[in-house]
Amino acid sequence: MDNVGNRTALQVRRYIGDSITSDGFDAAFYDIINSDVAAAGVDPYQHYENNGWHEGRDPSGYFSTTGYLSAYSDIAAAGVNPLSHYNDWGWREGRNPSSLFNTRKYLNAYSDIAAANINPLVHYLQYGAFEGRLPFGDGTY
């Protein structure tokens, strides 16, 4: 497991929910993982939108920018922001945001989320984790 300062990535993931935007961006996570961005006083969301995803930085503990682009070469070839793609189309297509979260399994397990047509990753980050719902990550895309 990667070390982030004095914290492991798993410990950092426990911060989810503190600052999750409606598109699944976690500003607290981003600042902790990217101390250079935090030290520069740059808005974390704007940094991710303008530079971060190009640099392979992750917008939350459950979205892997490089993993998503590696798993879905069509998205990499299109040159679009992977988080934006996931939010607009990816989850509806059953794509996974990382190996820690399985979109289809989450929607199959939680029919209330599927019936409400809610982005499963955003739901998990904002509510599901705290409701005891599982992310169904199995280490694969």
DSSP file (Angstrom, degrees, kcal/mol; ACC not computed):
  #  RESIDUE AA STRUCTURE BP1 BP2  ACC     N-H-->O    O-->H-N    N-H-->O    O-->H-N    TCO  KAPPA ALPHA  PHI   PSI    X-CA   Y-CA   Z-CA
    1    1 A M              0   0    0      0, 0.0     2,-0.1     0, 0.0     0, 0.0   0.000 360.0 360.0 360.0 136.8    0.0    0.0    0.0
    2    2 A D        -     0   0    0      1,-0.1     7,-1.7     6,-0.0     2,-0.4  -0.347 360.0-132.5 -67.7 145.0    1.3    3.4   -0.9
    3    3 A N  E     -A    8   0A   0      5,-0.2     2,-0.5     6,-0.1     5,-0.2  -0.848  14.8-167.1 -99.0 137.8    2.3    5.8    1.8
    4    4 A V  E >   -A    7   0A   0      3,-4.2     3,-2.7    -2,-0.4     2,-0.3  -0.901  64.9 -60.5-123.2  97.5    1.1    9.4    1.7
    5    5 A G  T 3  S-     0   0    0     -2,-0.5    28,-0.0     1,-0.3    27,-0.0  -0.496 118.6 -21.8  61.6-124.8    3.1   11.3    4.2
    6    6 A N  T 3  S+     0   0    0     -2,-0.3     2,-0.4    -3,-0.1    -1,-0.3   0.340 129.4  80.0 -94.4   4.8    2.3    9.6    7.5
    7    7 A R  E <  S-A    4   0A   0     -3,-2.7    -3,-4.2     4,-0.0     2,-0.2  -0.866  72.7-133.1-115.4 146.0   -0.9    8.1    6.2
    8    8 A T  E  >  -A    3   0A   0     -2,-0.4     4,-2.1    -5,-0.2    -5,-0.2  -0.536  33.4-107.5 -85.5 163.2   -1.5    5.1    4.1
    9    9 A A  H  > S+     0   0    0     -7,-1.7     4,-2.1     1,-0.2     5,-0.1   0.869 121.1  56.5 -58.7 -36.4   -3.9    5.4    1.1
   10   10 A L  H  > S+     0   0    0     -8,-0.2     4,-0.8     1,-0.2    -1,-0.2   0.919 106.8  48.1 -62.7 -43.1   -6.4    3.3    3.0
   11   11 A Q  H >4 S+     0   0    0      1,-0.2     3,-0.8     2,-0.2    -1,-0.2   0.894 110.0  52.6 -63.9 -38.9   -6.4    5.8    5.9
   12   12 A V  H >< S+     0   0    0     -4,-2.1     3,-2.2     1,-0.2    -1,-0.2   0.889 101.0  61.3 -63.6 -38.6   -6.8    8.7    3.5
   13   13 A R  H >< S+     0   0    0     -4,-2.1     3,-1.7     1,-0.3    -1,-0.2   0.746  88.8  72.0 -61.3 -22.3   -9.8    6.9    1.9
   14   14 A R  T << S+     0   0    0     -3,-0.8    -1,-0.3    -4,-0.8    -2,-0.2   0.632  83.6  71.1 -68.6 -10.7  -11.5    7.2    5.3
   15   15 A Y  T X   +     0   0    0     -3,-2.2     3,-1.7    -4,-0.2    -1,-0.3   0.515  70.0 126.8 -81.6  -4.4  -11.9   10.9    4.7
   16   16 A I  T <   +     0   0    0     -3,-1.7   110,-0.0     1,-0.2    44,-0.0  -0.169  62.8  34.4 -56.2 147.1  -14.5   10.4    2.0
   17   17 A G  T 3  S+     0   0    0    112,-0.0     3,-0.3   113,-0.0    -1,-0.2   0.145  87.7  98.1  97.8 -19.7  -17.7   12.3    2.5
   18   18 A D  S <  S+     0   0    0     -3,-1.7    -2,-0.1     1,-0.2   108,-0.0   0.842 106.7   1.3 -70.5 -31.9  -16.1   15.4    4.1
   19   19 A S  S    S+     0   0    0     -4,-0.3     8,-1.5     2,-0.1     2,-0.4  -0.129  82.2 155.9-152.2  44.8  -16.1   17.4    0.9
   20   20 A I  B     -B   26   0B   0     -3,-0.3     6,-0.2     6,-0.2     2,-0.1  -0.649  28.9-148.2 -82.6 126.8  -17.6   15.4   -2.0
   21   21 A T    >   -     0   0    0      4,-2.5     3,-1.9    -2,-0.4   105,-0.1  -0.329  34.5 -95.0 -84.1 174.3  -19.0   17.4   -4.8
   22   22 A S  T 3  S+     0   0    0      1,-0.3   100,-0.1     2,-0.1    -1,-0.1   0.618 126.4  52.1 -67.7 -11.3  -22.0   16.4   -6.9
   23   23 A D  T 3  S-     0   0    0      2,-0.1    -1,-0.3    99,-0.1    64,-0.1   0.265 124.0 -99.6-107.3  12.4  -19.6   14.9   -9.5
   24   24 A G  S <  S+     0   0    0     -3,-1.9     2,-0.4     1,-0.3    -2,-0.1   0.631  71.3 147.0  86.5  14.4  -17.7   12.8   -7.0
   25   25 A F        -     0   0    0     35,-0.1    -4,-2.5     4,-0.0     2,-0.7  -0.721  34.3-156.1 -85.0 132.1  -14.7   15.0   -6.5
   26   26 A D  B  >  -B   20   0B   0     33,-2.9     4,-2.6    -2,-0.4    -6,-0.2  -0.874   9.8-174.6-112.7  98.6  -13.2   14.9   -3.0
   27   27 A A  H  > S+     0   0    0     -8,-1.5     4,-2.4    -2,-0.7     5,-0.2   0.863  84.5  52.5 -62.7 -38.7  -11.3   18.1   -2.2
   28   28 A A  H  > S+     0   0    0      2,-0.2     4,-2.1     1,-0.2    -1,-0.2   0.940 112.1  45.8 -64.0 -46.1  -10.1   16.9    1.2
   29   29 A F  H  > S+     0   0    0      1,-0.2     4,-2.8     2,-0.2     5,-0.3   0.935 112.2  51.9 -58.9 -47.6   -8.7   13.7   -0.4
   30   30 A Y  H  X S+     0   0    0     -4,-2.6     4,-2.3    29,-0.3    -2,-0.2   0.904 110.7  47.0 -60.1 -44.1   -7.1   15.7   -3.3
   31   31 A D  H  < S+     0   0    0     -4,-2.4     7,-0.3     2,-0.2    -1,-0.2   0.880 113.3  48.8 -66.2 -37.6   -5.3   18.1   -0.9
   32   32 A I  H  < S+     0   0    0     -4,-2.1     3,-0.4    -5,-0.2    -2,-0.2   0.932 117.4  40.2 -67.9 -44.9   -4.0   15.3    1.3
   33   33 A I  H  < S+     0   0    0     -4,-2.8     2,-0.7     1,-0.2    -2,-0.2   0.840 119.9  46.2 -72.0 -33.9   -2.7   13.2   -1.6
   34   34 A N    >X  +     0   0    0     -4,-2.3     4,-2.0    -5,-0.3     3,-0.8  -0.660  62.9 167.0-113.3  74.1   -1.4   16.2   -3.5
   35   35 A S  H 3> S+     0   0    0     -2,-0.7     4,-2.8    -3,-0.4     5,-0.2   0.779  75.1  61.7 -62.3 -26.5    0.5   18.2   -0.9
   36   36 A D  H 3> S+     0   0    0      2,-0.2     4,-1.4     1,-0.2    -1,-0.3   0.890 105.9  46.1 -66.2 -37.7    2.1   20.4   -3.6
   37   37 A V  H <>>S+     0   0    0     -3,-0.8     5,-1.7     2,-0.2     4,-0.5   0.925 114.4  47.6 -68.2 -45.3   -1.4   21.6   -4.7
   38   38 A A  H ><5S+     0   0    0     -4,-2.0     3,-1.2    -7,-0.3    -2,-0.2   0.918 111.0  51.1 -61.9 -44.0   -2.4   22.3   -1.2
   39   39 A A  H 3<5S+     0   0    0     -4,-2.8    -1,-0.2     1,-0.3    -2,-0.2   0.821 106.6  54.9 -64.7 -30.8    0.8   24.1   -0.4
   40   40 A A  H 3<5S-     0   0    0     -4,-1.4    -1,-0.3    -5,-0.2    -2,-0.2   0.586 108.7-126.1 -78.4  -9.6    0.4   26.3   -3.5
   41   41 A G  T <<5 +     0   0    0     -3,-1.2     2,-0.3    -4,-0.5    -3,-0.2   0.732  54.9 155.8  71.9  21.5   -3.1   27.3   -2.2
   42   42 A V      < -     0   0    0     -5,-1.7    -1,-0.2     1,-0.1    -2,-0.1  -0.593  55.3-102.8 -82.5 141.3   -4.7   26.3   -5.5
   43   43 A D     >  -     0   0    0     -2,-0.3     4,-2.4     1,-0.2     5,-0.2  -0.493  31.3-143.5 -61.0 121.4   -8.3   25.3   -5.6
   44   44 A P  H  > S+     0   0    0      0, 0.0     4,-2.4     0, 0.0     5,-0.2   0.874  95.6  49.6 -61.1 -39.8   -8.2   21.5   -5.7
   45   45 A Y  H  > S+     0   0    0      2,-0.2     4,-2.6     1,-0.2     5,-0.2   0.941 112.9  46.3 -65.2 -46.7  -11.2   21.1   -8.0
   46   46 A Q  H  > S+     0   0    0      1,-0.2     4,-2.6     2,-0.2     5,-0.3   0.881 111.0  53.9 -63.2 -37.5   -9.9   23.7  -10.5
   47   47 A H  H  X>S+     0   0    0     -4,-2.4     5,-3.3     2,-0.2     4,-3.1   0.940 110.2  46.1 -62.7 -45.8   -6.5   22.1  -10.4
   48   48 A Y  I  <>S+     0   0    0     -4,-2.4     5,-2.0     3,-0.2     6,-0.3   0.940 114.6  47.8 -61.4 -46.3   -7.9   18.7  -11.2
   49   49 A E  I  <5S+     0   0    0     -4,-2.6    -1,-0.2     1,-0.2    -2,-0.2   0.894 123.5  31.4 -61.3 -41.8  -10.1   20.1  -14.0
   50   50 A N  I  <5S-     0   0    0     -4,-2.6    -2,-0.2    -5,-0.2    -1,-0.2   0.841 143.8 -10.4 -88.8 -35.9   -7.3   22.1  -15.6
   51   51 A N  I  X5S+     0   0    0     -4,-3.1     4,-1.5    -5,-0.3     3,-0.5   0.648 110.9  78.5-133.2 -39.4   -4.2   20.0  -14.9
   52   52 A G  I  4XS+     0   0    0     -5,-3.3     5,-2.7     1,-0.3     4,-0.3   0.849  95.7  47.0 -55.8 -46.4   -4.6   17.2  -12.4
   53   53 A W  T >4<S+     0   0    0     -5,-2.0     3,-1.0     1,-0.2    -1,-0.3   0.863 110.6  54.1 -68.3 -31.7   -6.3   14.6  -14.7
   54   54 A H  T 345S+     0   0    0     -3,-0.5    -1,-0.2    -6,-0.3    -2,-0.2   0.813 109.4  49.8 -65.6 -28.9   -3.6   15.3  -17.4
   55   55 A E  T 3<5S-     0   0    0     -4,-1.5    -1,-0.2    -3,-0.3    -2,-0.2   0.422 121.0-109.5 -89.6  -0.3   -1.0   14.6  -14.7
   56   56 A G  T < 5 +     0   0    0     -3,-1.0    10,-0.4    -4,-0.3    -3,-0.2   0.694  64.4 154.1  81.0  19.7   -2.7   11.3  -13.6
   57   57 A R      < -     0   0    0     -5,-2.7    -1,-0.2    -6,-0.2    -2,-0.1  -0.550  41.7-122.4 -82.5 148.6   -3.9   12.6  -10.3
   58   58 A D        -     0   0    0     -2,-0.2     6,-0.1     1,-0.1   -25,-0.1  -0.741   6.9-152.0 -95.9 136.5   -7.0   11.0   -8.7
   59   59 A P  S    S-     0   0    0      0, 0.0   -33,-2.9     0, 0.0   -29,-0.3   0.622  80.1  -0.7 -81.3 -13.9  -10.1   13.1   -7.8
   60   60 A S  B >  S-C   63   0C   0      3,-0.7     3,-1.1   -35,-0.2   -47,-0.1  -0.963  80.0 -95.9-160.8 172.0  -11.1   10.7   -4.9
   61   61 A G  T 3  S+     0   0    0     -2,-0.3   -48,-0.1     1,-0.2    39,-0.1   0.604 122.5  47.1 -70.8 -11.2  -10.0    7.5   -3.2
   62   62 A Y  T 3  S+     0   0    0      1,-0.1     2,-0.4    36,-0.0    -1,-0.2   0.234  99.8  72.3-117.3  11.9  -12.4    5.5   -5.4
   63   63 A F  B <   -C   60   0C   0     -3,-1.1     2,-0.7    37,-0.1    -3,-0.7  -0.973  60.6-163.2-129.4 119.0  -11.6    7.0   -8.8
   64   64 A S     >  -     0   0    0     33,-2.5     4,-2.8    -2,-0.4     5,-0.2  -0.882   2.5-166.8-102.8 110.1   -8.3    6.1  -10.5
   65   65 A T  H  > S+     0   0    0     -2,-0.7     4,-2.1     1,-0.2     5,-0.2   0.952  91.4  39.0 -59.6 -52.6   -7.5    8.6  -13.3
   66   66 A T  H  > S+     0   0    0    -10,-0.4     4,-2.1     1,-0.2    -1,-0.2   0.871 116.1  52.9 -69.1 -35.6   -4.7    6.5  -14.9
   67   67 A G  H  > S+     0   0    0      2,-0.2     4,-2.6     1,-0.2     5,-0.2   0.916 109.7  47.9 -64.0 -43.3   -6.6    3.2  -14.2
   68   68 A Y  H  X S+     0   0    0     -4,-2.8     4,-2.1    29,-0.3    -2,-0.2   0.925 114.0  46.3 -63.7 -45.7   -9.7    4.5  -16.0
   69   69 A L  H  < S+     0   0    0     -4,-2.1     7,-0.4    -5,-0.2    -1,-0.2   0.842 114.7  48.1 -68.2 -32.7   -7.8    5.7  -19.0
   70   70 A S  H  < S+     0   0    0     -4,-2.1     3,-0.3    -5,-0.2    -2,-0.2   0.895 114.6  45.1 -71.9 -40.6   -5.8    2.4  -19.1
   71   71 A A  H  < S+     0   0    0     -4,-2.6     2,-0.6     1,-0.3    -2,-0.2   0.824 119.3  42.1 -72.2 -31.3   -8.9    0.3  -18.9
   72   72 A Y    >X  +     0   0    0     -4,-2.1     4,-1.6    -5,-0.2     3,-1.1  -0.761  63.9 176.3-122.7  83.8  -10.8    2.3  -21.4
   73   73 A S  H 3> S+     0   0    0     -2,-0.6     4,-2.7    -3,-0.3     5,-0.2   0.747  77.6  65.2 -63.0 -24.9   -8.6    3.2  -24.3
   74   74 A D  H 3> S+     0   0    0      2,-0.2     4,-1.4     1,-0.2    -1,-0.3   0.872 104.0  46.4 -64.8 -35.1  -11.4    4.8  -26.2
   75   75 A I  H <>>S+     0   0    0     -3,-1.1     5,-1.2     2,-0.2     4,-1.0   0.905 112.3  49.6 -72.7 -42.1  -11.6    7.4  -23.5
   76   76 A A  H ><5S+     0   0    0     -4,-1.6     3,-0.7    -7,-0.4    -2,-0.2   0.922 111.2  49.9 -60.7 -43.7   -7.9    7.9  -23.5
   77   77 A A  H 3<5S+     0   0    0     -4,-2.7    -1,-0.2     1,-0.2    -2,-0.2   0.831 106.7  55.2 -65.1 -32.2   -7.9    8.3  -27.3
   78   78 A A  H 3<5S-     0   0    0     -4,-1.4    -1,-0.2    -5,-0.2    -2,-0.2   0.704 102.0-136.8 -74.5 -19.0  -10.7   10.9  -27.1
   79   79 A G  T <<5 +     0   0    0     -4,-1.0     2,-0.3    -3,-0.7    -3,-0.2   0.807  50.7 146.0  69.7  29.9   -8.6   13.0  -24.7
   80   80 A V      < -     0   0    0     -5,-1.2    -1,-0.2     1,-0.1    -2,-0.1  -0.678  62.1 -90.0-100.9 155.8  -11.5   13.7  -22.4
   81   81 A N     >  -     0   0    0     -2,-0.3     4,-2.4     1,-0.2     5,-0.2  -0.453  36.0-145.7 -58.9 120.0  -11.5   14.2  -18.6
   82   82 A P  H  > S+     0   0    0      0, 0.0     4,-2.6     0, 0.0     5,-0.2   0.852  95.9  51.5 -65.2 -35.0  -12.1   10.7  -17.3
   83   83 A L  H  > S+     0   0    0      2,-0.2     4,-2.4     1,-0.2     5,-0.2   0.927 111.2  48.2 -66.5 -42.9  -14.1   11.8  -14.2
   84   84 A S  H  > S+     0   0    0      2,-0.2     4,-2.5     1,-0.2     5,-0.3   0.911 111.7  50.5 -62.0 -41.6  -16.4   13.9  -16.5
   85   85 A H  H  X>S+     0   0    0     -4,-2.4     4,-3.3     2,-0.2     5,-2.7   0.944 110.1  49.3 -61.5 -47.2  -16.8   10.9  -18.8
   86   86 A Y  I  <>S+     0   0    0     -4,-2.6     5,-2.3     3,-0.2     6,-0.3   0.928 114.1  46.0 -57.9 -45.0  -17.6    8.6  -16.0
   87   87 A N  I  <5S+     0   0    0     -4,-2.4    -1,-0.2     1,-0.2    -2,-0.2   0.873 120.6  37.5 -67.4 -37.7  -20.2   11.0  -14.6
   88   88 A D  I  <5S-     0   0    0     -4,-2.5    -2,-0.2    -5,-0.2    -1,-0.2   0.882 143.9 -16.0 -81.9 -40.1  -21.8   11.7  -18.0
   89   89 A W  I  X5S+     0   0    0     -4,-3.3     4,-1.6    -5,-0.3     3,-0.4   0.641 112.6  80.3-134.9 -39.0  -21.7    8.3  -19.6
   90   90 A G  I  4XS+     0   0    0     -5,-2.7     5,-2.7     1,-0.3     4,-0.4   0.842  95.3  46.4 -55.3 -45.9  -19.3    5.8  -18.0
   91   91 A W  T >4<S+     0   0    0     -5,-2.3     3,-1.0     1,-0.2    -1,-0.3   0.877 111.9  52.4 -68.2 -33.9  -21.5    4.7  -15.1
   92   92 A R  T 345S+     0   0    0     -3,-0.4    -1,-0.2    -6,-0.3    -2,-0.2   0.790 109.0  51.3 -68.7 -26.7  -24.5    4.2  -17.4
   93   93 A E  T 3<5S-     0   0    0     -4,-1.6    -1,-0.2    -3,-0.2    -2,-0.2   0.457 120.5-111.3 -86.5  -2.8  -22.3    2.1  -19.6
   94   94 A G  T < 5 +     0   0    0     -3,-1.0    10,-0.4    -4,-0.4    -3,-0.2   0.670  63.5 154.4  81.4  17.7  -21.2    0.0  -16.7
   95   95 A R      < -     0   0    0     -5,-2.7    -1,-0.2    -6,-0.2     8,-0.1  -0.493  40.4-126.5 -77.7 150.0  -17.6    1.2  -16.6
   96   96 A N        -     0   0    0     45,-0.4     6,-0.1    -2,-0.2   -25,-0.1  -0.807   3.1-148.4 -99.9 137.5  -15.8    1.0  -13.3
   97   97 A P  S    S-     0   0    0      0, 0.0   -33,-2.5     0, 0.0   -29,-0.3   0.695  78.9 -19.0 -76.3 -19.0  -14.1    4.1  -11.9
   98   98 A S  B >  S-D  101   0D   0      3,-0.7     3,-0.9   -35,-0.2    42,-0.1  -0.958  73.7 -90.4-168.6 177.0  -11.3    2.0  -10.2
   99   99 A S  T 3  S+     0   0    0     -2,-0.3    40,-2.5     1,-0.2    41,-0.4   0.534 120.6  63.7 -77.6  -4.8  -10.6   -1.5   -9.1
  100  100 A L  T 3  S+     0   0    0     37,-0.2    37,-0.9     1,-0.2     2,-0.4   0.525 103.2  47.2 -94.0  -7.8  -12.1   -0.5   -5.7
  101  101 A F  B <   -DE  98 136D   0     -3,-0.9    -3,-0.7    35,-0.2     2,-0.7  -0.988  62.7-159.5-141.8 127.5  -15.6    0.1   -7.0
  102  102 A N     >  -     0   0    0     33,-2.6     4,-2.2    -2,-0.4     5,-0.2  -0.915   4.5-164.2-110.5 111.1  -17.8   -2.0   -9.3
  103  103 A T  H  > S+     0   0    0     -2,-0.7     4,-2.3     1,-0.2     5,-0.2   0.925  87.0  44.3 -58.9 -52.4  -20.5    0.0  -10.9
  104  104 A R  H  > S+     0   0    0    -10,-0.4     4,-2.7     1,-0.2     5,-0.2   0.910 113.7  49.7 -64.4 -43.3  -22.7   -2.9  -12.1
  105  105 A K  H  > S+     0   0    0      2,-0.2     4,-2.3     1,-0.2    -1,-0.2   0.894 110.8  50.8 -63.9 -38.2  -22.5   -4.8   -8.9
  106  106 A Y  H  X S+     0   0    0     -4,-2.2     4,-2.1    29,-0.2    -2,-0.2   0.942 113.5  44.0 -63.7 -47.4  -23.4   -1.7   -6.9
  107  107 A L  H  < S+     0   0    0     -4,-2.3     7,-0.4     1,-0.2    -2,-0.2   0.867 114.5  50.0 -67.3 -36.1  -26.4   -1.0   -9.0
  108  108 A N  H  < S+     0   0    0     -4,-2.7     3,-0.3    -5,-0.2    -1,-0.2   0.878 114.4  44.4 -68.3 -37.0  -27.5   -4.7   -9.0
  109  109 A A  H  < S+     0   0    0     -4,-2.3     2,-0.6     1,-0.2    -2,-0.2   0.823 117.5  44.6 -76.2 -31.4  -27.1   -4.9   -5.2
  110  110 A Y    >X  +     0   0    0     -4,-2.1     4,-1.7    -5,-0.2     3,-1.1  -0.744  62.5 174.5-120.2  83.1  -28.9   -1.6   -4.5
  111  111 A S  H 3> S+     0   0    0     -2,-0.6     4,-3.0    -3,-0.3     5,-0.2   0.744  76.4  65.8 -63.1 -24.6  -32.0   -1.5   -6.6
  112  112 A D  H 3> S+     0   0    0      2,-0.2     4,-1.4     1,-0.2    -1,-0.3   0.887 104.5  44.9 -64.7 -36.7  -33.1    1.8   -5.0
  113  113 A I  H <4>S+     0   0    0     -3,-1.1     5,-2.0     2,-0.2     4,-0.4   0.911 115.1  47.5 -72.0 -43.1  -30.1    3.5   -6.4
  114  114 A A  H ><5S+     0   0    0     -4,-1.7     3,-1.3    -7,-0.4    -2,-0.2   0.925 111.5  50.5 -62.7 -45.1  -30.6    2.0   -9.9
  115  115 A A  H 3<5S+     0   0    0     -4,-3.0    -1,-0.2     1,-0.3    -2,-0.2   0.835 110.1  50.0 -64.4 -32.6  -34.3    2.8   -9.9
  116  116 A A  T 3<5S-     0   0    0     -4,-1.4    -1,-0.3    -5,-0.2    -2,-0.2   0.481 108.2-127.3 -84.2  -2.5  -33.6    6.4   -9.0
  117  117 A N  T < 5 +     0   0    0     -3,-1.3     2,-0.4    -4,-0.4    -3,-0.2   0.907  51.0 163.1  56.7  45.2  -31.0    6.6  -11.8
  118  118 A I      < -     0   0    0     -5,-2.0    -1,-0.2    -6,-0.1    -2,-0.1  -0.776  50.5-104.6 -97.8 137.5  -28.4    7.9   -9.4
  119  119 A N     >  -     0   0    0     -2,-0.4     4,-2.3     1,-0.2     5,-0.2  -0.456  33.1-147.8 -56.4 117.7  -24.7    7.9  -10.2
  120  120 A P  H  > S+     0   0    0      0, 0.0     4,-2.6     0, 0.0    -1,-0.2   0.858  91.1  50.1 -66.6 -36.4  -23.5    4.9   -8.1
  121  121 A L  H  > S+     0   0    0      2,-0.2     4,-2.7     1,-0.2     5,-0.2   0.942 112.2  46.9 -67.3 -45.9  -20.1    6.2   -7.3
  122  122 A V  H  > S+     0   0    0      1,-0.2     4,-2.5     2,-0.2     5,-0.3   0.917 113.0  50.6 -61.7 -42.0  -21.3    9.6   -6.2
  123  123 A H  H  X>S+     0   0    0     -4,-2.3     4,-3.2     1,-0.2     5,-2.5   0.945 111.0  48.5 -59.5 -47.3  -24.0    8.0   -4.1
  124  124 A Y  H  <>S+     0   0    0     -4,-2.6     5,-2.6     3,-0.2     6,-0.3   0.931 113.9  45.8 -59.1 -46.8  -21.4    5.7   -2.4
  125  125 A L  H  <5S+     0   0    0     -4,-2.7    -1,-0.2     1,-0.2    -2,-0.2   0.880 121.8  36.1 -65.8 -38.5  -19.1    8.6   -1.7
  126  126 A Q  H  <5S-     0   0    0     -4,-2.5    -2,-0.2    -5,-0.2    -1,-0.2   0.847 143.2 -13.5 -84.7 -34.9  -21.8   10.9   -0.3
  127  127 A Y  T >X5S+     0   0    0     -4,-3.2     4,-1.2    -5,-0.3     3,-0.8   0.653 115.4  72.5-135.1 -46.0  -24.0    8.4    1.5
  128  128 A G  G >4XS+     0   0    0     -5,-2.5     5,-2.7     1,-0.3     3,-0.5   0.845  96.6  52.6 -56.1 -44.0  -23.5    4.7    0.7
  129  129 A A  G >4<S+     0   0    0     -5,-2.6     3,-0.7     1,-0.2    -1,-0.3   0.871 113.1  46.2 -60.0 -35.9  -20.2    4.2    2.6
  130  130 A F  G <45S+     0   0    0     -3,-0.8    -1,-0.2    -6,-0.3    -2,-0.2   0.648 108.2  56.3 -83.2 -15.7  -21.8    5.7    5.7
  131  131 A E  G <<5S-     0   0    0     -4,-1.2    -1,-0.2    -3,-0.5    -2,-0.2   0.415 121.0-107.0 -90.3  -1.1  -25.0    3.6    5.2
  132  132 A G  T < 5 +     0   0    0     -3,-0.7    -3,-0.2    -4,-0.5     2,-0.1   0.605  68.1 151.3  85.1  12.9  -22.8    0.5    5.3
  133  133 A R      < -     0   0    0     -5,-2.7    -1,-0.3    -6,-0.2    -2,-0.1  -0.462  42.8-121.3 -76.2 152.3  -23.2   -0.2    1.6
  134  134 A L        -     0   0    0     -2,-0.1   -25,-0.1     1,-0.1    -1,-0.1  -0.683   5.1-147.3 -97.0 146.4  -20.4   -2.1   -0.1
  135  135 A P        -     0   0    0      0, 0.0   -33,-2.6     0, 0.0   -29,-0.2   0.631  28.2-143.3 -84.5 -13.8  -18.3   -0.8   -3.1
  136  136 A F  B     +E  101   0D   0    -35,-0.2     2,-0.2     1,-0.2   -35,-0.2   0.730  34.8 168.0  58.8  26.5  -17.8   -4.3   -4.5
  137  137 A G        +     0   0    0    -37,-0.9    -1,-0.2     1,-0.1   -37,-0.2  -0.526  14.8 177.0 -69.3 134.0  -14.3   -3.6   -5.7
  138  138 A D        -     0   0    0      2,-0.4   -38,-0.2   -39,-0.3    -1,-0.1   0.218  55.7 -96.9-124.3  13.5  -12.5   -6.8   -6.6
  139  139 A G  S    S+     0   0    0    -40,-2.5     2,-0.3     1,-0.3   -40,-0.2   0.496  96.2  87.0  85.9   3.0   -9.2   -5.4   -7.8
  140  140 A T              0   0    0    -41,-0.4    -2,-0.4   -42,-0.1    -1,-0.3  -0.835 360.0 360.0-128.9 168.1  -10.2   -5.5  -11.5
  141  141 A Y              0   0    0     -2,-0.3   -45,-0.4    -3,-0.1    -1,-0.1   0.380 360.0 360.0 -99.2 360.0  -11.9   -3.2  -14.0
